[in-house]
């Protein structure tokens, strides 16, 4: 299975943080397996400055929540960034 398996699912690493074009107060966090073949997308509303929710270097998710990365260049980009994050951070480091 791509990515590291954990009792709570598959560990994926933060590879991209973008703001939604459609919604001004929505941030999209993209996590990927270290091989870049699968991704997990998490959308978060930025409702207020007092609404503090940490973004961690990695999360564990169920395999059913993963999508496939079908673009070779994007897969390579995700793999490089996931591996960089994995080498530089503990999974629960706040990013």
C-alpha positions as CSV (number, residue, x, y, z in Angstrom):
1,X,0.0,0.0,0.0
2,X,1.4,3.4,-0.8
3,X,2.2,5.5,2.2
4,X,2.8,4.3,5.7
5,X,0.0,2.2,7.2
6,X,-0.9,3.0,10.7
7,X,-3.6,1.7,13.0
8,X,-5.6,4.8,12.3
9,X,-5.3,4.5,8.5
10,X,-2.7,5.8,6.0
11,X,-0.3,8.6,6.9
12,X,-0.2,11.4,4.4
13,X,2.0,14.5,4.5
14,X,1.1,18.2,3.8
15,X,2.2,19.1,0.3
16,X,0.0,22.1,-0.6
17,X,-2.0,24.9,1.1
18,X,-4.2,27.0,-1.2
19,X,-7.1,29.4,-0.9
20,X,-10.3,28.5,-2.7
21,X,-11.1,30.7,-5.8
22,X,-14.8,30.2,-5.1
23,X,-14.9,30.9,-1.4
24,X,-12.8,33.7,0.1
25,X,-12.7,32.2,3.6
26,X,-11.8,28.6,2.6
27,X,-8.4,27.1,2.8
28,X,-7.6,23.8,1.1
29,X,-5.0,21.6,2.6
30,X,-3.7,18.8,0.4
31,X,-1.8,15.9,1.9
32,X,-0.1,13.1,-0.1
33,X,1.5,9.7,0.4
34,X,5.3,9.8,0.2
35,X,5.2,8.2,-3.2
36,X,2.9,11.0,-4.5
37,X,0.4,8.5,-5.9
38,X,-2.5,9.3,-3.6
39,X,-3.8,12.5,-2.0
40,X,-6.2,13.6,0.7
41,X,-7.8,17.0,0.5
42,X,-9.1,18.8,3.6
43,X,-11.1,22.0,3.3
44,X,-11.2,24.4,6.3
45,X,-13.3,27.5,6.7
46,X,-11.5,30.5,8.2
47,X,-14.3,31.8,10.2
48,X,-12.5,34.0,12.7
49,X,-9.1,34.8,14.2
50,X,-10.2,33.1,17.4
51,X,-11.1,29.9,15.6
52,X,-7.7,28.2,16.1
53,X,-7.2,24.8,14.5
54,X,-3.7,23.6,14.0
55,X,-2.4,22.4,10.7
56,X,0.0,19.4,11.2
57,X,2.7,18.1,9.0
58,X,0.9,14.8,8.6
59,X,-2.5,13.2,9.2
60,X,-3.7,9.7,9.3
61,X,-6.8,9.0,7.1
62,X,-8.8,6.0,6.0
63,X,-7.7,4.5,2.6
64,X,-11.3,5.2,1.3
65,X,-10.6,9.0,1.7
66,X,-7.6,9.0,-0.7
67,X,-7.8,10.0,-4.3
68,X,-5.4,9.0,-7.0
69,X,-2.9,11.4,-8.5
70,X,-3.1,10.7,-12.3
71,X,-0.8,13.5,-13.5
72,X,2.9,12.3,-13.6
73,X,4.3,15.8,-12.9
74,X,2.0,16.4,-10.0
75,X,2.7,13.0,-8.6
76,X,6.4,13.8,-8.7
77,X,5.8,17.2,-7.1
78,X,3.7,15.6,-4.3
79,X,6.2,12.9,-3.7
80,X,9.1,15.3,-3.4
81,X,7.2,17.6,-1.0
82,X,5.8,14.7,1.1
83,X,9.3,13.2,1.5
84,X,10.7,16.6,2.4
85,X,8.0,17.1,5.0
86,X,8.6,13.6,6.3
87,X,12.3,14.2,6.7
88,X,12.0,17.6,8.3
89,X,9.0,17.2,10.6
90,X,7.4,14.9,13.1
91,X,3.8,14.0,12.0
92,X,2.2,16.2,14.7
93,X,4.4,19.2,14.2
94,X,2.3,22.3,13.7
95,X,3.0,23.9,10.3
